[in-house]
Amino acid sequence: MALTFHGQGDPGLATDVLAAAEHARARLTVFAVGSWLAAQPGMVHRIGAGGHELANHTMHHRPMAGMGAPEAYAEFADCANLLRRLGGAPGHWVRPSGTPHTTAALRAAAGRAGYRVCVGYDVDSLDYTDPGPTAIRRRVAQARAGSIVSLHLGHAGTVTALTGILADLALRGLRPVTVTELLGAP
């Protein structure tokens, strides 16, 4: 199963999430927002140094559900270009922002930007609503083998919940891996 994180917010909290995962020998996929990475370029190295995977979560994290093809393409392509410039590669995966579902137009825009697969999730922690660590942990408990869980960097409750989440998963025989390890290279 894969724990995926929408990458933006306080870099200190992001570093805490990465450290907790590394302590538990878990590998994460961070779908980074380009504007966040541009402001925190050191996070590219920090994410990779921990054995985690970096992926594209658009340049500005604007709602994409009704976005036109040219605008959607620019969101994906601008983030891909930034990932190349900061880390040498655009990553294998893309996740549209502001929607749990893709449309044919979003998939086409992602394809034009070089991404064959838009990655969704089957377990939404709703941690971005700041419901508290117990609620986050309870929602992630729905994960099973093959699940992709949506979490967010930059939320203190997520940091607090993560150690318990990782322990719960281990007790159930589930090991968090990167999206590439879970799905294979696209």
DOLUM-637061 format. One record per residue: y, x, z of N, C-alpha, C, O, CB in turn. Coordinates in nm, 2 decimals. Atoms other than C-alpha are relative to their C-alpha. Glycine has a CB too. Example, Ala and Ser with C-alpha at 12.3 -4.5 7.8 and 13.67 -1.06 7.14 Angstrom:
> -0.12,0.09,0.00,-0.45,1.23,0.78,0.12,0.09,0.00,0.12,0.19,0.07,0.00,-0.10,0.12
> -0.11,-0.09,0.00,-0.11,1.37,0.71,0.11,-0.08,0.08,0.22,-0.03,0.09,0.05,0.04,-0.14
***
This chain:
> -0.12,0.08,0.00,0.00,0.00,0.00,0.12,0.09,0.00,0.12,0.21,0.04,0.00,-0.10,0.12
> -0.13,-0.08,0.02,0.36,0.11,-0.06,0.11,-0.06,0.09,0.14,-0.18,0.08,0.04,0.02,-0.14
> -0.12,0.04,-0.07,0.66,0.09,0.17,0.11,0.05,-0.09,0.13,0.17,-0.11,0.01,0.06,0.15
> -0.11,-0.04,0.09,0.96,0.09,-0.06,0.14,-0.04,0.07,0.15,-0.14,0.15,0.00,-0.08,-0.13
> -0.13,0.02,-0.07,1.32,0.12,0.06,0.11,0.00,-0.10,0.12,0.08,-0.19,0.03,0.12,0.10
> -0.12,0.01,0.08,1.64,0.01,-0.11,0.09,0.10,0.06,0.13,0.10,0.18,0.06,-0.15,0.01
> -0.07,-0.12,-0.05,1.84,0.33,-0.08,0.15,-0.02,0.00,0.22,0.00,-0.11,-0.04,0.12,-0.07
> -0.14,-0.01,-0.02,2.19,0.29,0.05,0.03,-0.02,0.15,-0.06,-0.05,0.23,0.08,-0.11,-0.08
> -0.04,0.02,-0.15,2.38,0.28,0.39,0.01,0.14,0.06,0.02,0.24,0.00,-0.11,-0.08,0.07
> -0.03,-0.12,-0.09,2.43,0.53,0.67,-0.11,0.11,-0.03,-0.23,0.08,-0.01,0.00,-0.04,0.15
> 0.10,-0.11,0.03,2.27,0.86,0.57,-0.08,0.05,0.12,-0.19,0.10,0.11,0.07,0.12,-0.07
> 0.06,-0.04,-0.12,2.19,0.93,0.93,-0.12,-0.09,0.03,-0.23,-0.05,0.07,0.09,-0.01,0.12
> 0.11,0.10,-0.01,1.97,0.61,0.95,-0.10,0.03,-0.11,-0.22,0.02,-0.08,0.05,-0.14,-0.01
> 0.09,-0.03,0.10,1.82,0.70,0.62,-0.09,0.12,0.03,-0.21,0.12,0.02,0.07,0.03,-0.14
> 0.08,-0.12,-0.04,1.72,1.05,0.75,-0.09,-0.04,0.11,-0.21,0.02,0.12,0.10,0.10,0.05
> 0.09,0.04,-0.11,1.57,0.88,1.06,-0.12,-0.07,-0.05,-0.23,-0.05,0.00,0.08,-0.09,0.10
> 0.12,0.07,0.07,1.35,0.66,0.84,-0.09,0.10,-0.06,-0.21,0.09,-0.04,0.05,-0.10,-0.10
> 0.09,-0.10,0.07,1.23,0.95,0.64,-0.07,0.09,0.10,-0.19,0.12,0.08,0.09,0.10,-0.09
> 0.06,-0.08,-0.10,1.16,1.16,0.95,-0.11,-0.08,0.07,-0.22,-0.02,0.10,0.10,0.04,0.11
> 0.11,0.08,-0.06,0.96,0.87,1.11,-0.12,-0.01,-0.09,-0.23,0.00,-0.04,0.05,-0.14,0.04
> 0.12,0.01,0.09,0.75,0.83,0.80,-0.07,0.14,-0.01,-0.19,0.14,-0.01,0.06,-0.03,-0.14
> 0.06,-0.13,0.00,0.69,1.21,0.78,-0.08,0.03,0.12,-0.19,0.09,0.11,0.11,0.10,-0.02
> 0.08,-0.02,-0.12,0.58,1.22,1.14,-0.13,-0.07,0.00,-0.23,-0.02,0.05,0.09,-0.05,0.12
> 0.13,0.08,0.01,0.32,0.95,1.06,-0.08,0.04,-0.13,-0.18,-0.02,-0.16,0.03,-0.14,0.00
> 0.06,-0.04,0.12,0.23,1.13,0.74,-0.01,-0.11,-0.11,-0.10,-0.12,-0.19,-0.15,0.05,0.02
> -0.01,0.11,0.10,0.34,0.83,0.53,0.10,0.05,-0.10,0.20,0.12,-0.08,0.05,-0.13,0.07
> -0.09,-0.03,0.11,0.50,0.87,0.19,0.06,-0.13,-0.05,0.00,-0.23,-0.06,-0.07,0.07,-0.11
> -0.08,0.11,0.04,0.77,0.63,0.08,0.05,0.01,-0.14,0.06,0.12,-0.20,0.12,-0.03,0.10
> -0.08,0.00,0.12,0.95,0.53,-0.24,0.13,-0.06,0.03,0.14,-0.17,0.09,-0.08,-0.08,-0.11
> -0.13,0.04,-0.03,1.32,0.51,-0.21,0.06,-0.04,-0.14,0.08,0.04,-0.23,0.09,0.11,0.06
> -0.08,0.05,0.12,1.49,0.29,-0.48,0.14,0.01,0.03,0.21,-0.07,0.09,-0.04,-0.15,-0.03
> -0.13,-0.03,-0.03,1.82,0.45,-0.46,0.11,-0.06,-0.08,0.09,-0.08,-0.21,0.02,0.15,0.00
> -0.12,0.05,0.07,2.16,0.30,-0.55,0.08,0.12,-0.04,0.11,0.20,0.04,0.08,-0.10,0.09
> -0.07,-0.12,0.05,2.34,0.54,-0.77,0.13,0.03,0.07,0.16,0.15,0.09,0.03,-0.02,-0.15
> -0.13,-0.03,-0.06,2.68,0.50,-0.61,-0.02,0.06,0.14,0.06,0.14,0.19,0.08,-0.13,0.02
> 0.03,-0.06,-0.13,2.52,0.58,-0.27,-0.04,0.15,-0.02,0.00,0.23,0.06,-0.11,-0.08,0.07
> 0.04,-0.14,0.02,2.35,0.89,-0.41,0.12,0.09,-0.04,0.13,0.21,-0.01,-0.11,0.01,-0.11
> -0.12,-0.08,0.04,2.68,1.00,-0.57,0.08,0.04,0.12,0.14,0.15,0.12,0.08,-0.08,-0.10
> -0.07,-0.03,-0.12,2.84,0.99,-0.23,-0.08,0.08,0.10,-0.02,0.15,0.18,0.04,-0.13,0.07
> 0.09,-0.08,-0.09,2.54,1.15,-0.06,-0.10,0.08,-0.08,-0.22,0.06,-0.07,-0.08,-0.10,0.10
> 0.09,-0.07,0.10,2.39,1.39,-0.32,-0.11,0.08,0.07,-0.21,0.10,0.02,0.08,0.09,-0.08
> 0.11,-0.07,-0.07,2.20,1.58,-0.05,-0.12,-0.08,0.03,-0.23,-0.03,0.06,0.06,0.05,0.13
> 0.11,0.09,-0.03,1.98,1.28,0.00,-0.11,0.02,-0.11,-0.23,-0.01,-0.08,0.04,-0.15,0.01
> 0.10,-0.02,0.10,1.81,1.36,-0.33,-0.10,0.10,0.04,-0.22,0.08,0.04,0.06,0.04,-0.14
> 0.09,-0.10,-0.05,1.67,1.68,-0.19,-0.07,-0.04,0.12,-0.19,-0.01,0.14,0.08,0.13,0.03
> 0.07,0.04,-0.12,1.60,1.53,0.15,-0.12,-0.09,-0.03,-0.22,-0.08,0.04,0.10,-0.07,0.09
> 0.11,0.09,0.03,1.39,1.25,0.00,-0.12,0.08,-0.06,-0.23,0.06,-0.02,0.05,-0.11,-0.10
> 0.11,-0.08,0.06,1.19,1.49,-0.22,-0.06,0.10,0.10,-0.19,0.12,0.09,0.06,0.07,-0.12
> 0.05,-0.10,-0.10,1.15,1.75,0.06,-0.11,-0.06,0.09,-0.19,0.01,0.14,0.11,0.06,0.08
> 0.10,0.06,-0.09,0.96,1.50,0.27,-0.12,-0.06,-0.08,-0.21,-0.12,-0.02,0.07,-0.12,0.07
> 0.11,0.05,0.07,0.72,1.42,-0.01,0.01,-0.14,-0.05,-0.08,-0.20,-0.10,-0.13,0.01,0.08
> -0.03,0.13,0.04,0.88,1.09,-0.09,0.04,-0.01,-0.14,0.07,0.09,-0.21,0.11,-0.07,0.09
> -0.03,0.02,0.14,0.95,0.94,-0.43,0.14,-0.07,-0.01,0.17,-0.15,0.07,-0.11,-0.09,-0.07
> -0.13,0.06,0.03,1.29,0.86,-0.57,-0.01,-0.08,-0.13,-0.06,-0.04,-0.23,0.11,0.11,-0.02
> 0.00,0.10,0.11,1.34,0.56,-0.80,0.14,-0.06,-0.02,0.23,-0.04,0.06,-0.11,-0.11,0.02
> -0.13,0.05,0.05,1.63,0.37,-0.97,0.01,-0.14,0.06,-0.07,-0.23,0.03,0.01,0.00,-0.15
> -0.04,0.13,-0.05,1.79,0.07,-0.79,0.14,-0.04,-0.05,0.21,-0.10,0.02,-0.01,-0.01,0.15
> -0.13,0.03,0.07,2.09,0.04,-1.03,0.11,0.09,0.06,0.10,0.16,0.16,0.04,-0.14,0.02
> -0.11,-0.09,-0.04,2.42,0.22,-1.01,0.09,-0.06,0.11,0.13,0.01,0.20,0.09,0.02,-0.12
> -0.10,0.06,-0.09,2.63,-0.03,-0.81,-0.06,-0.11,0.09,0.01,-0.17,0.17,0.11,-0.06,-0.07
> 0.06,0.10,-0.09,2.38,-0.28,-0.65,0.06,-0.13,-0.01,0.08,-0.20,0.09,-0.01,0.05,0.14
> -0.06,0.13,0.02,2.54,-0.58,-0.80,-0.11,-0.10,-0.04,-0.21,-0.06,-0.09,0.11,0.00,-0.12
> 0.10,0.10,0.03,2.35,-0.91,-0.84,-0.03,0.00,-0.15,0.06,-0.01,-0.23,0.04,-0.14,0.05
> 0.03,-0.02,0.14,2.16,-0.89,-1.17,-0.06,-0.12,-0.06,-0.08,-0.13,-0.18,-0.09,0.12,-0.02
> 0.07,0.11,0.06,1.99,-1.23,-1.21,0.06,-0.06,-0.12,-0.01,-0.09,-0.22,-0.01,-0.11,0.11
> -0.07,0.06,0.12,2.25,-1.37,-1.45,0.08,0.10,-0.08,0.16,0.07,-0.16,0.09,-0.10,0.05
> -0.07,-0.11,0.07,2.38,-1.03,-1.58,-0.04,0.01,-0.14,-0.16,-0.01,-0.18,-0.02,0.13,0.07
> 0.03,-0.02,0.14,2.40,-0.98,-1.95,-0.06,0.13,-0.03,-0.06,0.22,0.05,0.13,-0.01,-0.08
> 0.08,-0.12,0.03,2.19,-0.72,-2.13,0.09,0.13,0.00,0.04,0.23,0.05,-0.06,-0.02,-0.14
> -0.07,-0.12,0.00,2.47,-0.47,-2.19,0.04,0.05,0.14,0.03,0.17,0.17,0.13,-0.01,-0.08
> -0.03,-0.03,-0.14,2.58,-0.48,-1.83,-0.12,0.05,0.08,-0.11,0.15,0.16,0.07,-0.12,0.07
> 0.13,-0.04,-0.07,2.22,-0.46,-1.70,-0.04,0.14,-0.04,-0.08,0.22,0.04,-0.11,-0.10,-0.02
> 0.04,-0.13,0.06,2.15,-0.17,-1.93,0.09,0.11,0.07,0.04,0.22,0.11,0.01,0.01,-0.15
> -0.09,-0.10,-0.05,2.46,0.02,-1.80,-0.04,0.03,0.15,-0.03,0.14,0.19,0.14,-0.05,-0.01
> 0.04,-0.01,-0.14,2.35,-0.04,-1.43,-0.13,0.10,0.01,-0.13,0.19,0.09,-0.03,-0.13,0.06
> 0.12,-0.08,0.00,2.00,0.11,-1.51,0.03,0.14,-0.05,-0.01,0.24,0.01,-0.11,-0.07,-0.07
> -0.02,-0.13,0.06,2.11,0.39,-1.74,0.10,0.09,0.08,0.07,0.21,0.09,0.06,-0.03,-0.14
> -0.09,-0.08,-0.07,2.40,0.51,-1.53,-0.07,0.06,0.12,-0.05,0.18,0.16,0.13,-0.08,0.05
> 0.08,-0.05,-0.11,2.17,0.54,-1.23,-0.10,0.11,-0.04,-0.12,0.21,0.02,-0.07,-0.11,0.08
> 0.09,-0.10,0.05,1.91,0.72,-1.44,0.07,0.13,-0.03,0.01,0.24,0.00,-0.07,-0.06,-0.13
> -0.08,-0.13,0.03,2.17,0.97,-1.56,0.03,0.07,0.12,0.03,0.20,0.12,0.12,-0.04,-0.09
> -0.04,-0.07,-0.12,2.28,1.04,-1.21,-0.13,0.06,0.06,-0.12,0.17,0.11,0.06,-0.11,0.10
> 0.12,-0.05,-0.05,1.92,1.08,-1.10,-0.04,0.13,-0.07,-0.08,0.23,-0.01,-0.12,-0.10,-0.01
> 0.02,-0.12,0.08,1.87,1.33,-1.38,0.09,0.12,0.04,0.04,0.23,0.06,0.02,-0.03,-0.15
> -0.09,-0.10,-0.04,2.18,1.52,-1.29,-0.02,0.06,0.14,-0.01,0.18,0.16,0.15,-0.06,-0.01
> 0.02,-0.05,-0.14,2.11,1.54,-0.92,-0.14,0.05,0.03,-0.15,0.14,0.11,0.04,-0.11,0.10
> 0.13,-0.04,-0.03,1.74,1.57,-0.92,-0.09,0.05,-0.11,-0.20,0.09,-0.09,-0.07,-0.11,0.06
> 0.07,-0.05,0.11,1.63,1.67,-1.26,-0.09,-0.10,-0.08,-0.13,-0.07,-0.19,-0.09,0.11,0.04
> 0.08,0.10,0.07,1.44,1.35,-1.35,0.05,-0.14,0.04,0.11,-0.16,0.15,-0.15,0.01,0.04
> -0.05,0.14,-0.03,1.53,0.97,-1.36,-0.10,-0.08,0.08,-0.06,-0.19,0.12,0.02,-0.07,-0.13
> 0.10,0.08,-0.07,1.22,0.87,-1.17,-0.08,-0.09,-0.09,-0.04,-0.11,-0.20,0.06,-0.09,0.11
> 0.08,0.09,0.08,0.94,0.65,-1.30,0.03,-0.15,0.01,-0.01,-0.22,-0.08,-0.15,0.03,0.04
> -0.01,0.14,-0.04,1.04,0.32,-1.15,0.14,-0.05,0.01,0.23,0.03,0.04,-0.08,-0.03,0.12
> -0.13,0.06,-0.02,1.33,0.08,-1.15,-0.02,-0.14,0.07,-0.12,-0.20,0.05,0.07,-0.02,-0.14
> 0.00,0.14,-0.07,1.41,-0.23,-0.93,0.13,-0.06,-0.02,0.23,0.00,0.02,-0.04,0.01,0.15
> -0.13,0.07,0.01,1.68,-0.47,-1.03,0.06,-0.03,0.14,-0.02,-0.05,0.23,-0.01,-0.13,-0.09
> -0.06,0.04,-0.13,1.93,-0.55,-0.75,0.03,-0.14,0.00,0.06,-0.21,-0.10,0.13,0.09,0.02
> -0.04,0.13,-0.03,2.00,-0.88,-0.60,-0.09,-0.11,-0.05,-0.06,-0.23,-0.05,0.13,-0.03,-0.06
> 0.09,0.10,0.05,1.69,-1.05,-0.73,-0.14,0.05,0.03,-0.17,0.16,0.00,0.02,-0.04,-0.15
> 0.14,-0.05,-0.02,1.32,-1.04,-0.63,-0.08,-0.02,-0.13,-0.20,0.03,-0.14,-0.07,-0.08,0.11
> 0.07,0.02,0.13,1.23,-1.14,-0.99,0.07,0.06,-0.12,0.20,0.06,-0.12,-0.03,-0.15,-0.02
> -0.06,-0.05,0.12,1.29,-0.99,-1.33,0.00,-0.11,-0.10,-0.07,-0.21,-0.09,-0.06,0.13,-0.05
> 0.00,0.09,0.12,1.38,-1.17,-1.65,-0.03,0.09,-0.12,-0.04,0.21,-0.11,0.14,-0.07,-0.01
> 0.03,-0.08,0.12,1.29,-1.07,-2.00,0.12,0.09,-0.04,0.11,0.20,-0.08,-0.03,-0.10,-0.12
> -0.11,-0.08,0.03,1.65,-0.95,-2.05,0.01,0.12,0.09,0.05,0.23,0.05,0.13,-0.09,0.02
> -0.01,-0.11,-0.09,1.64,-0.73,-1.74,-0.11,0.10,-0.03,-0.09,0.22,-0.03,-0.02,-0.05,0.15
> 0.11,-0.09,0.04,1.30,-0.59,-1.84,0.04,0.08,-0.13,0.01,0.20,-0.15,-0.13,-0.07,-0.02
> -0.04,-0.06,0.12,1.44,-0.52,-2.19,0.11,0.11,0.03,0.11,0.22,-0.03,0.05,-0.10,-0.10
> -0.10,-0.09,-0.04,1.75,-0.35,-2.04,-0.06,0.13,0.07,-0.02,0.24,0.04,0.11,-0.06,0.09
> 0.07,-0.11,-0.06,1.53,-0.14,-1.82,-0.08,0.09,-0.10,-0.07,0.21,-0.09,-0.10,-0.05,0.11
> 0.07,-0.07,0.11,1.32,-0.04,-2.12,0.09,0.09,-0.08,0.06,0.20,-0.11,-0.08,-0.10,-0.09
> -0.10,-0.08,0.07,1.62,0.07,-2.31,0.05,0.12,0.08,0.08,0.22,0.02,0.12,-0.09,-0.04
> -0.05,-0.11,-0.09,1.72,0.29,-2.01,-0.12,0.10,0.02,-0.10,0.20,0.09,0.05,-0.06,0.13
> 0.11,-0.09,-0.01,1.37,0.45,-2.03,-0.10,-0.04,0.11,-0.19,0.04,0.14,0.06,0.13,0.04
> 0.09,0.04,-0.10,1.18,0.25,-1.77,-0.10,-0.10,-0.06,-0.05,-0.21,-0.10,0.07,-0.06,0.13
> 0.10,0.10,0.05,0.85,0.08,-1.87,-0.03,-0.10,0.10,-0.09,-0.21,0.06,-0.12,0.08,-0.04
> 0.04,0.10,-0.10,0.80,-0.10,-1.54,0.11,-0.02,0.10,0.17,0.07,0.15,-0.12,0.06,0.07
> -0.09,0.04,-0.11,1.03,-0.29,-1.31,-0.09,-0.04,0.12,-0.19,-0.11,0.10,0.09,-0.13,-0.04
> 0.08,0.02,-0.12,0.88,-0.29,-0.96,0.06,-0.10,0.09,0.17,-0.09,0.14,-0.02,0.14,0.07
> -0.04,0.10,-0.10,0.90,-0.59,-0.74,-0.07,0.03,0.13,-0.09,0.14,0.17,-0.04,-0.14,-0.05
> 0.06,-0.01,-0.13,0.74,-0.66,-0.41,-0.07,-0.13,0.04,-0.02,-0.23,-0.01,0.10,0.05,0.12
> 0.07,0.12,-0.05,0.50,-0.90,-0.24,0.03,-0.03,0.14,0.00,-0.14,0.19,-0.15,0.00,-0.03
> -0.04,0.02,-0.14,0.62,-0.86,0.12,0.15,0.04,0.01,0.19,0.15,-0.01,-0.09,0.09,0.09
> -0.14,-0.02,-0.03,0.99,-0.90,0.20,0.02,0.01,0.15,0.00,-0.10,0.22,0.09,-0.11,-0.07
> -0.02,-0.01,-0.14,1.07,-0.77,0.54,0.13,-0.07,0.05,0.14,-0.10,0.17,0.02,0.15,0.04
> -0.13,0.06,-0.03,1.42,-0.94,0.53,0.08,0.08,0.10,0.16,0.03,0.17,-0.03,-0.14,0.06
> -0.07,-0.09,-0.09,1.54,-0.64,0.73,0.15,0.01,-0.02,0.22,0.03,0.07,-0.06,0.14,0.00
> -0.14,-0.01,0.04,1.87,-0.65,0.55,0.08,-0.11,0.07,0.20,-0.11,0.08,0.02,-0.01,-0.15
> -0.07,0.11,-0.07,1.95,-0.97,0.75,0.01,0.04,0.15,0.07,-0.04,0.23,-0.08,-0.13,-0.01
> -0.01,-0.06,-0.14,1.92,-0.76,1.07,-0.06,-0.10,0.10,0.01,-0.14,0.20,0.14,0.03,0.04
> 0.06,0.10,-0.09,1.67,-1.00,1.24,-0.05,0.06,0.13,-0.10,-0.01,0.22,-0.11,-0.07,-0.07
> 0.05,-0.07,-0.11,1.57,-0.73,1.49,-0.14,0.06,-0.03,-0.21,0.01,-0.12,-0.02,-0.10,0.13
> 0.13,-0.07,0.03,1.27,-0.49,1.50,-0.12,-0.08,0.01,-0.22,-0.06,-0.07,-0.01,0.12,0.10
> 0.12,0.08,-0.01,1.02,-0.74,1.62,-0.03,-0.09,-0.12,-0.14,-0.10,-0.17,0.00,-0.09,0.13
> 0.02,0.09,0.12,1.08,-0.98,1.33,-0.03,0.08,-0.12,-0.11,0.04,-0.20,0.13,-0.08,-0.02
> 0.03,-0.08,0.12,1.08,-0.70,1.08,-0.15,0.05,0.01,-0.22,0.04,-0.09,0.09,0.13,0.00
> 0.14,-0.04,-0.02,0.75,-0.57,1.22,-0.10,-0.11,-0.03,-0.20,-0.09,-0.10,-0.03,0.06,0.14
> 0.08,0.12,0.03,0.60,-0.92,1.21,-0.01,-0.03,-0.15,-0.12,-0.06,-0.20,0.05,-0.12,0.08
> 0.00,0.03,0.14,0.70,-0.97,0.85,-0.09,0.11,-0.08,-0.16,0.07,-0.17,0.14,0.00,-0.06
> 0.07,-0.11,0.07,0.56,-0.63,0.74,-0.15,-0.01,0.03,-0.24,0.04,-0.05,0.05,0.14,0.04
> 0.14,0.01,-0.03,0.23,-0.72,0.91,-0.08,-0.09,-0.10,-0.20,-0.09,-0.10,-0.02,-0.07,0.14
> 0.07,0.07,0.11,0.16,-0.95,0.61,-0.05,0.09,-0.11,-0.13,0.04,-0.19,0.10,-0.10,-0.06
> 0.04,-0.09,0.10,0.10,-0.64,0.40,-0.16,0.01,0.00,-0.22,0.00,0.11,0.06,0.14,0.02
> 0.14,-0.02,0.02,-0.25,-0.58,0.27,-0.02,0.11,-0.10,0.08,0.17,-0.15,-0.08,-0.13,-0.05
> 0.03,-0.11,0.10,-0.42,-0.32,0.05,0.06,-0.04,-0.14,0.04,-0.16,-0.18,-0.15,0.03,-0.02
> -0.06,0.02,0.12,-0.22,-0.30,-0.27,0.14,-0.06,0.01,0.21,-0.08,-0.09,-0.08,-0.10,-0.08
> -0.14,0.06,-0.02,0.10,-0.46,-0.12,0.11,0.10,-0.03,0.09,0.22,-0.02,0.01,-0.05,0.14
> -0.13,-0.07,0.01,0.45,-0.34,-0.20,0.10,-0.07,0.09,0.13,-0.19,0.07,0.05,0.01,-0.15
> -0.09,0.06,-0.10,0.68,-0.40,0.09,0.14,0.05,-0.03,0.17,0.16,-0.06,-0.04,0.05,0.14
> -0.14,-0.03,0.01,1.06,-0.42,0.06,0.07,0.02,0.13,0.06,-0.07,0.22,0.07,-0.12,-0.08
> -0.07,-0.04,-0.12,1.26,-0.25,0.33,0.14,0.06,-0.05,0.15,0.08,-0.16,-0.08,0.10,0.09
> -0.14,-0.06,0.04,1.62,-0.11,0.34,0.03,0.11,0.10,0.02,0.10,0.22,0.10,-0.11,0.01
> -0.06,-0.11,-0.08,1.77,0.22,0.46,0.13,-0.06,0.05,0.19,-0.16,-0.01,0.02,0.13,-0.09
> -0.14,0.04,-0.05,2.09,0.18,0.66,0.00,-0.11,0.10,0.11,-0.17,0.13,0.08,-0.04,-0.12
> 0.00,0.11,-0.10,1.97,-0.08,0.91,-0.07,0.05,0.13,-0.19,0.10,0.12,-0.07,-0.13,-0.05
> 0.05,-0.06,-0.12,1.91,0.03,1.27,-0.13,-0.07,0.05,-0.22,0.00,0.09,0.10,-0.01,0.12
> 0.12,0.07,-0.03,1.65,-0.24,1.33,-0.12,0.05,-0.08,-0.23,0.05,-0.02,0.02,-0.15,-0.02
> 0.11,-0.05,0.08,1.44,-0.10,1.05,-0.05,0.13,0.05,-0.17,0.16,0.06,0.05,0.01,-0.15
> 0.04,-0.13,-0.06,1.45,0.25,1.20,-0.08,-0.03,0.13,-0.19,0.04,0.14,0.13,0.08,0.03
> 0.07,0.02,-0.13,1.34,0.11,1.54,-0.14,-0.06,-0.03,-0.23,-0.03,0.04,0.09,-0.10,0.08
> 0.13,0.06,0.03,1.06,-0.10,1.38,-0.10,0.09,-0.07,-0.22,0.07,-0.06,0.03,-0.12,-0.08
> 0.09,-0.08,0.09,0.92,0.17,1.16,-0.12,0.07,0.07,-0.23,0.06,0.01,0.08,0.10,-0.08
> 0.12,-0.06,-0.07,0.71,0.36,1.41,-0.11,-0.10,0.03,-0.22,-0.07,0.01,0.05,0.07,0.13
> 0.10,0.10,-0.03,0.54,0.04,1.52,-0.06,-0.05,-0.13,-0.19,-0.08,-0.13,0.07,-0.12,0.07
> 0.05,0.04,0.12,0.50,-0.07,1.16,-0.11,0.10,-0.05,-0.22,0.06,-0.09,0.11,-0.02,-0.11
> 0.09,-0.10,0.04,0.33,0.26,1.07,-0.13,0.00,0.09,-0.24,0.02,0.03,0.07,0.14,0.00
> 0.12,0.00,-0.09,0.10,0.24,1.38,-0.08,-0.13,-0.03,-0.20,-0.12,-0.04,0.05,0.00,0.14
> 0.07,0.12,0.03,0.01,-0.12,1.29,-0.08,0.01,-0.13,-0.20,-0.03,-0.13,0.10,-0.12,-0.01
> 0.07,-0.02,0.13,-0.08,-0.03,0.93,-0.12,0.09,0.02,-0.22,0.07,-0.03,0.10,0.06,-0.10
> 0.11,-0.10,-0.02,-0.29,0.27,1.05,-0.12,-0.07,0.07,-0.23,-0.05,0.03,0.05,0.12,0.08
> 0.10,0.07,-0.07,-0.48,0.04,1.29,-0.08,-0.09,-0.10,-0.20,-0.12,-0.07,0.05,-0.08,0.11
> 0.06,0.08,0.10,-0.56,-0.18,0.99,-0.06,0.07,-0.11,-0.11,0.02,-0.21,0.10,-0.11,-0.05
> 0.05,-0.08,0.10,-0.67,0.11,0.78,0.08,0.01,-0.13,0.03,0.04,-0.23,-0.14,-0.05,-0.04
> -0.09,0.00,0.11,-0.37,0.09,0.55,0.09,0.13,0.01,0.14,0.16,0.12,0.09,-0.13,-0.01
> -0.08,-0.12,0.00,-0.19,0.41,0.45,0.11,-0.02,-0.10,0.09,-0.04,-0.22,-0.09,0.12,-0.04
> -0.11,0.01,0.09,0.16,0.40,0.30,0.00,0.12,-0.10,0.00,0.23,-0.05,0.13,-0.01,0.07
> -0.01,-0.10,0.10,0.18,0.59,-0.03,0.12,-0.03,-0.09,0.17,-0.14,-0.08,-0.14,0.01,-0.09
> -0.11,0.03,0.09,0.44,0.62,-0.30,-0.05,-0.11,-0.11,-0.17,-0.13,-0.12,0.05,0.13,-0.08
> 0.04,0.09,0.10,0.45,0.36,-0.58,-0.08,0.07,-0.11,-0.18,0.01,-0.16,0.13,-0.06,-0.06
> 0.08,-0.07,0.10,0.32,0.62,-0.82,-0.14,0.02,0.05,-0.24,0.00,-0.03,0.06,0.13,-0.04
> 0.14,-0.02,-0.05,0.02,0.69,-0.60,-0.07,-0.14,0.01,-0.19,-0.14,-0.02,0.01,0.06,0.15
> 0.06,0.14,0.00,-0.04,0.31,-0.57,-0.04,-0.05,-0.13,-0.15,-0.10,-0.16,0.09,-0.10,0.07
> 0.02,0.06,0.13,0.00,0.21,-0.93,-0.04,0.10,-0.11,-0.09,0.06,-0.21,0.13,-0.07,-0.04
> 0.02,-0.10,0.11,-0.04,0.54,-1.12,0.13,0.01,-0.08,0.21,-0.07,-0.07,-0.12,-0.05,-0.09
> -0.12,-0.02,0.08,0.22,0.68,-1.35,0.01,-0.10,-0.11,-0.09,-0.13,-0.17,0.00,0.15,-0.06
> -0.01,0.10,0.10,0.36,0.43,-1.59,-0.02,0.06,-0.14,-0.01,-0.01,-0.24,0.14,-0.06,0.00
***
